[in-house]
Amino acid sequence: MAYDEALADRVRELCPLGEKRMFGGLGFLTAGGHMAFAVVDADLLVRVSPAEYDEALGEPGARAFDDTGKRMSGWVRVAGDVLETDDVLGDWVERGTSYAESLPPK
């Protein structure tokens, strides 16, 4: 399974952004061209500001993104099983979208 289609559909309902296949999943990009989050396997990969990174890692189901063996600072992988409610999923989607939209356009 490349990514959880049901999770991707839920994300689309919460936040309509551009989509691009990446990381073996489906990335969601802002109008400025920055990826805000991605659905990878059954998880959500979320872009967070450097100032909020450590706090984000303290959230339930969150862990550092290090699929290559090297930690990617600014990206948090959130386990799909904690994203069961739209409130929790929406909070993560908002966090990723807000930070990505704060960046200058590419």
N, CA and C atoms as an extended XYZ file, in Angstrom:
318
Properties=species:S:1:pos:R:3:atomname:S:1:resname:S:1:resid:I:1 pbc="F F F"
N         0.848       -1.186        0.000 N   MET     1
C         0.000        0.000        0.000 CA  MET     1
C         0.886        1.240        0.000 C   MET     1
N         0.733        2.095       -0.976 N   ALA     2
C         1.516        3.317       -1.052 CA  ALA     2
C         1.034        4.349       -0.034 C   ALA     2
N        -0.267        4.528        0.057 N   TYR     3
C        -0.833        5.437        1.051 CA  TYR     3
C        -2.290        5.081        1.270 C   TYR     3
N        -2.796        5.497        2.418 N   ASP     4
C        -4.172        5.209        2.821 CA  ASP     4
C        -5.120        6.148        2.073 C   ASP     4
N        -5.855        5.602        1.108 N   GLU     5
C        -6.782        6.397        0.295 CA  GLU     5
C        -7.880        7.046        1.141 C   GLU     5
N        -8.364        6.333        2.150 N   ALA     6
C        -9.431        6.888        3.003 CA  ALA     6
C        -8.913        8.102        3.773 C   ALA     6
N        -7.689        8.023        4.275 N   LEU     7
C        -7.097        9.159        4.976 CA  LEU     7
C        -6.901       10.322        4.003 C   LEU     7
N        -6.437       10.041        2.808 N   ALA     8
C        -6.262       11.094        1.799 CA  ALA     8
C        -7.598       11.773        1.491 C   ALA     8
N        -8.669       11.004        1.397 N   ASP     9
C        -9.993       11.583        1.143 CA  ASP     9
C       -10.436       12.477        2.295 C   ASP     9
N       -10.170       12.056        3.515 N   ARG    10
C       -10.529       12.877        4.682 CA  ARG    10
C        -9.753       14.183        4.676 C   ARG    10
N        -8.471       14.114        4.316 N   VAL    11
C        -7.642       15.320        4.247 CA  VAL    11
C        -8.190       16.258        3.173 C   VAL    11
N        -8.554       15.715        2.024 N   ARG    12
C        -9.102       16.539        0.931 CA  ARG    12
C       -10.349       17.303        1.379 C   ARG    12
N       -11.186       16.650        2.180 N   GLU    13
C       -12.399       17.298        2.672 CA  GLU    13
C       -12.084       18.441        3.625 C   GLU    13
N       -11.024       18.291        4.407 N   LEU    14
C       -10.654       19.301        5.392 CA  LEU    14
C        -9.907       20.476        4.775 C   LEU    14
N        -9.115       20.201        3.766 N   CYS    15
C        -8.226       21.236        3.255 CA  CYS    15
C        -7.889       20.977        1.793 C   CYS    15
N        -8.614       21.573        0.882 N   PRO    16
C        -8.330       21.341       -0.532 CA  PRO    16
C        -7.053       22.065       -0.973 C   PRO    16
N        -6.011       21.307       -1.201 N   LEU    17
C        -4.734       21.844       -1.684 CA  LEU    17
C        -4.339       21.073       -2.937 C   LEU    17
N        -3.304       21.557       -3.606 N   GLY    18
C        -2.758       20.821       -4.731 CA  GLY    18
C        -2.150       19.510       -4.233 C   GLY    18
N        -2.091       18.509       -5.092 N   GLU    19
C        -1.576       17.197       -4.709 CA  GLU    19
C        -0.444       16.779       -5.631 C   GLU    19
N         0.509       16.027       -5.052 N   LYS    20
C         1.624       15.506       -5.826 CA  LYS    20
C         2.114       14.226       -5.160 C   LYS    20
N         2.346       13.195       -5.959 N   ARG    21
C         2.876       11.951       -5.415 CA  ARG    21
C         4.328       12.157       -5.016 C   ARG    21
N         4.668       11.821       -3.770 N   MET    22
C         6.037       11.934       -3.252 CA  MET    22
C         6.171       11.140       -1.964 C   MET    22
N         7.385       10.826       -1.579 N   PHE    23
C         7.674       10.043       -0.375 CA  PHE    23
C         6.942        8.703       -0.393 C   PHE    23
N         6.622        8.197       -1.555 N   GLY    24
C         5.849        6.962       -1.627 CA  GLY    24
C         4.407        7.175       -1.216 C   GLY    24
N         3.995        8.427       -1.134 N   GLY    25
C         2.636        8.751       -0.717 CA  GLY    25
C         2.079        9.879       -1.552 C   GLY    25
N         1.223       10.672       -0.939 N   LEU    26
C         0.559       11.771       -1.622 CA  LEU    26
C         0.790       13.055       -0.837 C   LEU    26
N         1.538       13.991       -1.437 N   GLY    27
C         1.820       15.265       -0.792 CA  GLY    27
C         0.768       16.301       -1.130 C   GLY    27
N         0.513       17.206       -0.197 N   PHE    28
C        -0.446       18.293       -0.378 CA  PHE    28
C         0.325       19.607       -0.299 C   PHE    28
N         0.213       20.412       -1.362 N   LEU    29
C         1.012       21.616       -1.505 CA  LEU    29
C         0.166       22.881       -1.485 C   LEU    29
N         0.724       23.925       -0.889 N   THR    30
C         0.059       25.225       -0.859 CA  THR    30
C         0.181       25.889       -2.222 C   THR    30
N        -0.528       26.985       -2.410 N   ALA    31
C        -0.463       27.736       -3.666 CA  ALA    31
C         0.953       28.256       -3.905 C   ALA    31
N         1.715       28.456       -2.839 N   GLY    32
C         3.094       28.933       -2.963 CA  GLY    32
C         4.073       27.841       -3.339 C   GLY    32
N         3.599       26.604       -3.451 N   GLY    33
C         4.446       25.507       -3.879 CA  GLY    33
C         5.127       24.729       -2.779 C   GLY    33
N         4.790       25.005       -1.525 N   HIS    34
C         5.404       24.297       -0.404 CA  HIS    34
C         4.513       23.157        0.064 C   HIS    34
N         5.127       22.013        0.360 N   MET    35
C         4.342       20.900        0.886 CA  MET    35
C         3.996       21.182        2.343 C   MET    35
N         2.730       21.022        2.675 N   ALA    36
C         2.241       21.237        4.033 CA  ALA    36
C         2.198       19.927        4.805 C   ALA    36
N         1.799       18.862        4.117 N   PHE    37
C         1.703       17.539        4.743 CA  PHE    37
C         1.568       16.510        3.642 C   PHE    37
N         1.694       15.250        4.022 N   ALA    38
C         1.559       14.158        3.062 CA  ALA    38
C         0.950       12.957        3.763 C   ALA    38
N         0.221       12.173        3.014 N   VAL    39
C        -0.279       10.892        3.503 CA  VAL    39
C         0.719        9.846        3.021 C   VAL    39
N         1.358        9.174        3.976 N   VAL    40
C         2.372        8.159        3.685 CA  VAL    40
C         1.978        6.906        4.437 C   VAL    40
N         1.797        5.807        3.717 N   ASP    41
C         1.262        4.580        4.319 CA  ASP    41
C        -0.070        4.946        4.976 C   ASP    41
N        -0.215        4.666        6.270 N   ALA    42
C        -1.439        5.016        6.994 CA  ALA    42
C        -1.218        6.229        7.896 C   ALA    42
N        -0.091        6.924        7.701 N   ASP    43
C         0.294        8.033        8.570 CA  ASP    43
C         0.204        9.369        7.847 C   ASP    43
N         0.328       10.437        8.638 N   LEU    44
C         0.368       11.787        8.099 CA  LEU    44
C         1.735       12.376        8.403 C   LEU    44
N         2.411       12.828        7.382 N   LEU    45
C         3.692       13.507        7.516 CA  LEU    45
C         3.398       14.998        7.481 C   LEU    45
N         3.751       15.712        8.566 N   VAL    46
C         3.339       17.110        8.715 CA  VAL    46
C         4.555       18.018        8.821 C   VAL    46
N         4.518       19.105        8.076 N   ARG    47
C         5.575       20.111        8.152 CA  ARG    47
C         5.246       21.054        9.305 C   ARG    47
N         6.228       21.267       10.190 N   VAL    48
C         6.021       22.159       11.326 CA  VAL    48
C         7.168       23.164       11.404 C   VAL    48
N         6.902       24.275       12.024 N   SER    49
C         7.937       25.304       12.162 CA  SER    49
C         9.031       24.798       13.102 C   SER    49
N        10.261       25.254       12.889 N   PRO    50
C        11.349       24.848       13.783 CA  PRO    50
C        11.048       25.171       15.248 C   PRO    50
N        10.358       26.273       15.490 N   ALA    51
C        10.031       26.667       16.859 CA  ALA    51
C         9.038       25.715       17.517 C   ALA    51
N         8.211       25.025       16.725 N   GLU    52
C         7.195       24.113       17.259 CA  GLU    52
C         7.574       22.642       17.146 C   GLU    52
N         8.753       22.358       16.598 N   TYR    53
C         9.142       20.978       16.320 CA  TYR    53
C         9.145       20.098       17.575 C   TYR    53
N         9.842       20.521       18.603 N   ASP    54
C         9.923       19.704       19.826 CA  ASP    54
C         8.552       19.520       20.469 C   ASP    54
N         7.750       20.569       20.471 N   GLU    55
C         6.392       20.480       21.017 CA  GLU    55
C         5.557       19.484       20.217 C   GLU    55
N         5.677       19.533       18.907 N   ALA    56
C         4.921       18.619       18.048 CA  ALA    56
C         5.305       17.174       18.303 C   ALA    56
N         6.582       16.929       18.546 N   LEU    57
C         7.031       15.558       18.831 CA  LEU    57
C         6.448       15.017       20.129 C   LEU    57
N         6.004       15.901       21.007 N   GLY    58
C         5.400       15.492       22.270 CA  GLY    58
C         3.928       15.116       22.153 C   GLY    58
N         3.338       15.338       21.003 N   GLU    59
C         1.921       15.023       20.794 CA  GLU    59
C         1.729       13.510       20.650 C   GLU    59
N         0.562       12.992       21.032 N   PRO    60
C         0.307       11.552       20.899 CA  PRO    60
C         0.476       11.079       19.457 C   PRO    60
N         1.191        9.986       19.286 N   GLY    61
C         1.377        9.370       17.976 CA  GLY    61
C         2.413       10.034       17.090 C   GLY    61
N         3.032       11.120       17.555 N   ALA    62
C         4.006       11.846       16.742 CA  ALA    62
C         5.418       11.313       16.980 C   ALA    62
N         6.184       11.263       15.893 N   ARG    63
C         7.589       10.874       15.995 CA  ARG    63
C         8.358       11.599       14.889 C   ARG    63
N         9.659       11.622       15.048 N   ALA    64
C        10.498       12.267       14.041 CA  ALA    64
C        10.388       11.518       12.720 C   ALA    64
N        10.456       12.251       11.633 N   PHE    65
C        10.455       11.639       10.305 CA  PHE    65
C        11.899       11.308        9.957 C   PHE    65
N        12.171       10.020        9.849 N   ASP    66
C        13.543        9.594        9.558 CA  ASP    66
C        13.563        8.318        8.713 C   ASP    66
N        12.753        8.289        7.685 N   ASP    67
C        12.648        7.091        6.856 CA  ASP    67
C        13.956        6.709        6.176 C   ASP    67
N        14.865        7.652        6.013 N   THR    68
C        16.137        7.346        5.370 CA  THR    68
C        17.228        7.031        6.387 C   THR    68
N        16.885        7.038        7.667 N   GLY    69
C        17.879        6.843        8.713 CA  GLY    69
C        18.453        8.159        9.213 C   GLY    69
N        18.079        9.250        8.581 N   LYS    70
C        18.510       10.580        8.993 CA  LYS    70
C        17.279       11.401        9.335 C   LYS    70
N        17.249       11.932       10.532 N   ARG    71
C        16.098       12.735       10.979 CA  ARG    71
C        15.961       13.987       10.131 C   ARG    71
N        14.730       14.227        9.661 N   MET    72
C        14.434       15.431        8.890 CA  MET    72
C        13.745       16.429        9.814 C   MET    72
N        14.522       17.353       10.332 N   SER    73
C        13.992       18.368       11.226 CA  SER    73
C        12.916       19.173       10.509 C   SER    73
N        11.846       19.465       11.224 N   GLY    74
C        10.754       20.228       10.645 CA  GLY    74
C         9.640       19.361       10.084 C   GLY    74
N         9.834       18.042       10.102 N   TRP    75
C         8.811       17.107        9.634 CA  TRP    75
C         8.491       16.123       10.734 C   TRP    75
N         7.217       15.946       11.012 N   VAL    76
C         6.747       15.032       12.053 CA  VAL    76
C         5.849       13.993       11.396 C   VAL    76
N         6.084       12.733       11.736 N   ARG    77
C         5.219       11.660       11.225 CA  ARG    77
C         4.222       11.306       12.311 C   ARG    77
N         2.940       11.412       11.992 N   VAL    78
C         1.871       11.173       12.954 CA  VAL    78
C         1.199        9.847       12.605 C   VAL    78
N         1.153        8.940       13.566 N   ALA    79
C         0.567        7.615       13.355 CA  ALA    79
C        -0.912        7.741       12.999 C   ALA    79
N        -1.305        6.989       11.996 N   GLY    80
C        -2.677        7.035       11.511 CA  GLY    80
C        -3.717        6.686       12.550 C   GLY    80
N        -3.361        5.840       13.515 N   ASP    81
C        -4.357        5.431       14.508 CA  ASP    81
C        -4.746        6.550       15.469 C   ASP    81
N        -3.974        7.634       15.547 N   VAL    82
C        -4.378        8.764       16.398 CA  VAL    82
C        -5.164        9.811       15.601 C   VAL    82
N        -5.318        9.579       14.309 N   LEU    83
C        -6.012       10.530       13.424 CA  LEU    83
C        -7.447       10.121       13.155 C   LEU    83
N        -8.020        9.328       14.036 N   GLU    84
C        -9.354        8.772       13.807 CA  GLU    84
C       -10.463        9.821       13.828 C   GLU    84
N       -10.294       10.892       14.600 N   THR    85
C       -11.332       11.923       14.628 CA  THR    85
C       -10.937       13.083       13.718 C   THR    85
N       -11.942       13.744       13.171 N   ASP    86
C       -11.662       14.884       12.302 CA  ASP    86
C       -11.040       16.037       13.081 C   ASP    86
N       -11.323       16.140       14.382 N   ASP    87
C       -10.718       17.203       15.185 CA  ASP    87
C        -9.211       17.050       15.252 C   ASP    87
N        -8.734       15.845       15.540 N   VAL    88
C        -7.294       15.606       15.646 CA  VAL    88
C        -6.640       15.759       14.279 C   VAL    88
N        -7.229       15.141       13.268 N   LEU    89
C        -6.684       15.271       11.912 CA  LEU    89
C        -6.672       16.736       11.491 C   LEU    89
N        -7.748       17.443       11.761 N   GLY    90
C        -7.834       18.849       11.394 CA  GLY    90
C        -6.783       19.704       12.064 C   GLY    90
N        -6.467       19.409       13.316 N   ASP    91
C        -5.419       20.159       14.018 CA  ASP    91
C        -4.069       19.989       13.324 C   ASP    91
N        -3.738       18.756       12.940 N   TRP    92
C        -2.462       18.507       12.263 CA  TRP    92
C        -2.452       19.135       10.869 C   TRP    92
N        -3.554       19.027       10.153 N   VAL    93
C        -3.645       19.626        8.819 CA  VAL    93
C        -3.477       21.145        8.921 C   VAL    93
N        -4.119       21.744        9.891 N   GLU    94
C        -4.009       23.194       10.094 CA  GLU    94
C        -2.577       23.579       10.446 C   GLU    94
N        -1.936       22.806       11.301 N   ARG    95
C        -0.559       23.097       11.701 CA  ARG    95
C         0.360       23.089       10.472 C   ARG    95
N         0.245       22.052        9.652 N   GLY    96
C         1.091       21.967        8.463 CA  GLY    96
C         0.787       23.047        7.446 C   GLY    96
N        -0.489       23.305        7.237 N   THR    97
C        -0.900       24.313        6.258 CA  THR    97
C        -0.467       25.706        6.692 C   THR    97
N        -0.663       26.035        7.953 N   SER    98
C        -0.294       27.368        8.452 CA  SER    98
C         1.194       27.645        8.269 C   SER    98
N         2.020       26.654        8.618 N   TYR    99
C         3.461       26.873        8.480 CA  TYR    99
C         3.853       26.962        7.005 C   TYR    99
N         3.374       26.061        6.174 N   ALA   100
C         3.747       26.078        4.754 CA  ALA   100
C         3.291       27.369        4.086 C   ALA   100
N         2.139       27.884        4.461 N   GLU   101
C         1.664       29.144        3.877 CA  GLU   101
C         2.428       30.357        4.365 C   GLU   101
N         3.134       30.227        5.479 N   SER   102
C         3.928       31.339        5.996 CA  SER   102
C         5.259       31.503        5.258 C   SER   102
N         5.623       30.501        4.461 N   LEU   103
C         6.893       30.545        3.740 CA  LEU   103
C         6.753       31.348        2.452 C   LEU   103
N         7.844       31.983        2.001 N   PRO   104
C         7.757       32.742        0.752 CA  PRO   104
C         7.508       31.801       -0.422 C   PRO   104
N         6.783       32.267       -1.434 N   PRO   105
C         6.503       31.406       -2.594 CA  PRO   105
C         7.790       30.926       -3.244 C   PRO   105
N         7.713       29.724       -3.818 N   LYS   106
C         8.888       29.180       -4.527 CA  LYS   106
C         9.023       29.847       -5.872 C   LYS   106
